[in-house]
Each structure stands twice: as C-alpha cells, then as structure tokens.
C-alpha cells in the first residue's frame, strides 16, 4: 500500500484490525518478554509500531520503548496515546533500521507480511540481530495460510461507521503467495461531505519455515512458537502465529 494511504487510514487503523479488540496484544507481548528475555527490564524497539497500541502498553509497564514507523500520521496518533510521556518515536523504514542496541525488538500486527520483498525482510532480521543485546529477544507475528486463503481469499469486505466507510476487494494469489486488497475509503469531512480515497494493500504469506530460516541466517535462535495470542503449539485453525527468537 502506498505510504501516504497509511496516513489516510491512521485515524481508523485500530477499528479496522481483523480481530477487532487489540487490548490483549500489549499484555501478551509483555508476558513473552518477561518469560523469555534474559535481560531485566529491557529497552524495547517496536518495528512497524503503527498507532502504538503495544508500544504504549509496554511504556505503561515501565519499559523504555521506541516506536519506529514509516507513516508520520501513525506516529502522531501513537505519540498522543503515550500517557507516560517517555516513549521515543522514529519515522524510518524498518527494513533499513540502524538504531541503537536494545534488549528486545518486537514487530506485531501483520507488519512482517507487509514486507513483501524477501530480501528486505532478511535485511531487517540481520539489522535486528546486529542491534540485539546478548540475552535479548525478537518477538514477531505472522498471518497464516488459513488467514490468507480462507479469511481473505477472493472475498469482499466493508466496514461502516458514523464517520467513515471502507470497501475492501480482496484477491490472494496462491502461487505467488501474495495478497492484493483494493481499498476505497469514504471519510466524513467537516462540511458533512464524504471524501473518497483509493489505495492498495499488498501482503505476502511467509511460512513458519521461511521465518525460522531467515532468523537462523541472521544468527538468531528459535526460543518458542505459539498460536494466536496463546501459549499453545500452532494448529491449522490459527490465523496468526507468534515467534520468539533469541540471541
């Protein structure tokens, strides 16, 4: 999707999450950090932080956090939600991140899938491995084949709210493992007129094997793999998988 369209969607992004309620994400990621990171109270860098749902939760738990995203409007919303006033926000391409070292990296809510170029994703893994402190962890999630083939597939979606309506025409190419979504947003303006915006969202399905191979090639070791927001082995019904890699 064009970067500018992320800015247009920013105000509605949390409403448009497929699984709706995002409040469980922060506590879940925090629990993984506490259980798997060998560094007490590690500094955390959130790659592709979006509106800062997870970033700001971690800050509220007393962690030093940095949110990185390419969309200025996403970062603006994220920073406004930081009740601690302690979070740091960086506008940058996460595949070319060259920030300071930290004890934990996270990349959540489908961020990895939107990096459709494999070489760019591998580059991000390498950057994380280089900046990750010894004993630190990299926590990320990916969407599964079930999600791409069944939930998205060739379907048409719409979301209708008081101030905006979103139409979503989807196509998943099983051979190329690329998902294309054509989006049309009608947003209510101050003049009580609706403004129309069009954009495209593209995502790639990465298998667990591909993710683990990229992590291993970057020098990271797999510590755990779980199903959607749980502590169980992933199964065919899961639409999301969580990985914990360590250094």
C-alpha positions in Angstrom: 0.0 0.0 0.0 1.2 3.5 -0.8 2.8 5.1 2.3 0.5 8.1 2.0 -2.5 5.8 2.2 -1.3 4.6 5.6 -1.5 8.2 6.7 -5.1 8.4 5.5 -6.0 5.2 7.3 -4.2 6.2 10.5 -7.3 7.6 12.3 -9.3 4.4 11.6 -6.5 1.8 11.7 -7.3 0.3 15.1 -11.0 0.0 14.2 -10.0 -1.9 11.1 -8.0 -4.7 12.7 -9.4 -8.0 11.6 -9.6 -9.3 15.1 -11.2 -6.2 16.5 -10.1 -5.9 20.1 -6.4 -5.1 20.3 -6.2 -4.6 24.0 -5.0 -8.1 24.6 -1.9 -7.6 22.5 0.1 -5.5 24.9 -0.3 -7.8 27.9 0.5 -10.8 25.7 3.7 -9.4 24.3 4.8 -8.1 27.7 4.3 -11.7 29.2 6.6 -13.1 26.4 9.2 -10.5 27.1 9.1 -11.3 30.9 9.3 -15.1 30.3 11.9 -15.2 27.5 14.2 -12.2 27.7 17.2 -12.7 29.9 17.7 -9.0 30.4 15.8 -7.4 33.3 13.5 -4.6 32.2 15.0 -4.4 28.7 14.7 -1.5 26.4 12.2 -2.3 23.6 12.1 -1.2 19.9 8.8 -1.7 18.2 9.4 -2.1 14.4 6.3 -1.0 12.5 4.6 0.3 15.6 1.6 1.8 13.8 -0.7 3.6 16.3 1.4 2.4 19.2 -1.1 0.1 20.9 1.6 -2.3 22.0 4.4 0.3 22.3 2.4 2.4 24.7 1.3 -0.5 26.8 4.9 -1.6 27.3 5.8 2.0 28.3 3.0 1.9 30.9 4.7 -1.1 32.4 7.8 0.9 33.0 9.9 -0.2 30.0 12.0 2.1 27.9 10.4 1.9 24.4 11.0 3.2 20.9 8.4 3.1 18.2 9.5 3.0 14.6 7.2 3.5 11.6 7.3 5.0 8.1 3.9 6.8 8.5 4.1 10.2 10.2 0.3 10.2 10.9 0.6 6.8 12.6 3.4 8.1 14.8 1.4 11.2 15.6 -1.5 9.1 16.9 0.9 6.8 18.7 2.7 9.6 20.5 -0.7 11.1 21.5 -1.5 7.8 23.2 1.7 7.8 25.3 0.4 8.6 28.8 3.8 8.2 30.3 5.5 10.7 28.1 8.5 8.5 28.0 8.3 6.8 24.6 10.6 7.7 21.7 9.2 7.8 18.2 11.2 7.5 15.0 10.0 7.9 11.4 12.0 5.4 9.4 11.9 2.4 7.1 12.2 -0.6 9.4 14.0 -2.7 6.8 16.8 -0.2 6.9 16.8 0.5 10.7 20.2 1.4 12.2 19.2 2.4 15.7 21.0 1.8 19.0 21.2 -1.6 20.6 18.4 -2.8 22.8 17.3 -5.8 24.8 14.1 -6.5 22.8 12.7 -6.0 19.4 9.1 -6.6 18.5 7.2 -6.4 15.2 3.5 -7.1 15.5 0.0 -6.9 13.9 0.9 -8.2 10.4 4.0 -5.9 10.0 6.2 -8.7 8.7 3.6 -9.7 6.0 3.6 -6.2 4.5 7.3 -6.5 3.8 6.7 -8.4 0.6 10.2 -8.4 -0.7 12.1 -11.4 0.9 15.5 -9.7 0.7 14.2 -6.7 2.5 12.7 -8.9 5.3 16.0 -10.8 5.6 17.8 -7.4 5.8 15.5 -6.5 8.7 16.4 -9.7 10.5 20.1 -9.0 10.1 19.6 -5.5 11.5 17.8 -6.8 14.5 20.4 -9.4 15.2 23.2 -6.8 15.0 21.4 -4.4 17.3 20.0 -7.0 19.8 21.9 -7.3 23.0 23.1 -10.7 24.2 20.3 -12.5 26.0 17.7 -10.3 24.3 14.7 -11.4 22.2 12.9 -10.6 18.9 9.2 -11.2 19.1 7.0 -11.1 16.0 3.8 -12.5 14.5 2.8 -13.6 11.0 -0.5 -14.4 9.5 -1.1 -18.0 8.3 -2.1 -19.7 5.1 -5.5 -20.2 6.7 -5.9 -16.5 7.1 -4.8 -15.7 3.5 -6.7 -18.5 1.7 -9.9 -18.7 3.8 -10.5 -15.5 5.7 -9.2 -13.2 2.9 -9.3 -15.3 -0.3 -11.5 -13.8 -3.0 -13.8 -12.0 -0.6 -15.2 -8.5 -0.4 -15.4 -6.7 2.9 -16.9 -3.5 4.2 -16.8 -1.5 7.4 -19.5 1.1 8.0 -19.1 3.6 10.9 -20.6 7.0 11.6 -17.6 8.9 10.2 -16.2 6.6 7.6 -17.0 3.6 5.3 -14.3 1.3 4.0 -14.8 -1.1 1.0 -12.2 -3.9 0.5 -12.0 -6.1 -2.6 -9.5 -8.9 -2.0 -7.5 -11.3 -4.1 -5.0 -13.9 -2.9 -2.6 -15.4 -5.4 -1.8 -18.9 -4.0 1.1 -19.5 -6.5 2.9 -16.3 -5.7 1.7 -16.2 -2.1 0.8 -12.5 -2.5 -2.4 -10.9 -1.3 -3.8 -7.8 -3.0 -6.5 -5.7 -1.5 -8.1 -2.8 -3.3 -9.4 -0.3 -0.7 -11.8 2.6 -1.1 -12.3 4.8 1.9 -15.2 7.4 2.2 -14.5 9.7 5.1 -16.9 12.3 6.5 -15.4 15.9 6.3 -16.2 18.9 8.3 -18.6 20.1 5.6 -20.7 16.9 6.1 -19.5 15.7 2.7 -17.7 12.4 2.1 -14.2 12.5 0.7 -13.1 9.4 -1.3 -9.6 7.9 -1.1 -8.3 4.8 -3.0 -5.3 2.7 -2.2 -3.9 -0.8 -2.4 -2.6 -3.1 0.3 -0.2 -5.9 -0.6 1.0 -8.6 1.8 2.9 -11.9 1.5 2.4 -15.2 3.2 5.5 -16.4 4.9 5.6 -20.0 6.2 6.9 -20.8 9.6 9.9 -22.5 7.9 10.7 -19.4 5.9 10.6 -17.2 9.0 12.8 -19.6 11.0 15.3 -19.9 8.2 15.6 -16.1 7.9 16.1 -15.8 11.7 18.7 -18.5 11.7 20.6 -17.0 8.8 20.8 -13.8 10.8 22.2 -15.6 13.8 19.1 -15.8 15.9 17.8 -19.0 17.6 14.2 -20.0 18.0 13.0 -20.0 21.6 9.3 -20.5 21.1 6.4 -20.6 18.6 2.8 -20.1 19.6 -0.7 -19.9 18.2 -2.8 -16.8 18.2 -2.4 -14.9 21.5 -1.9 -18.1 23.4 0.9 -20.4 24.7 -0.1 -23.5 22.7 1.5 -25.0 19.6 0.0 -23.5 16.4 -2.6 -25.6 14.6 -4.4 -25.4 11.3 -7.2 -23.2 12.7 -4.8 -20.5 13.8 -4.8 -17.3 11.7 -1.8 -15.9 13.4 1.5 -17.3 14.7 3.9 -15.8 17.2 7.6 -16.4 17.2 10.2 -15.7 19.9 13.8 -15.6 18.8 16.8 -15.0 21.0 20.5 -14.1 20.8 
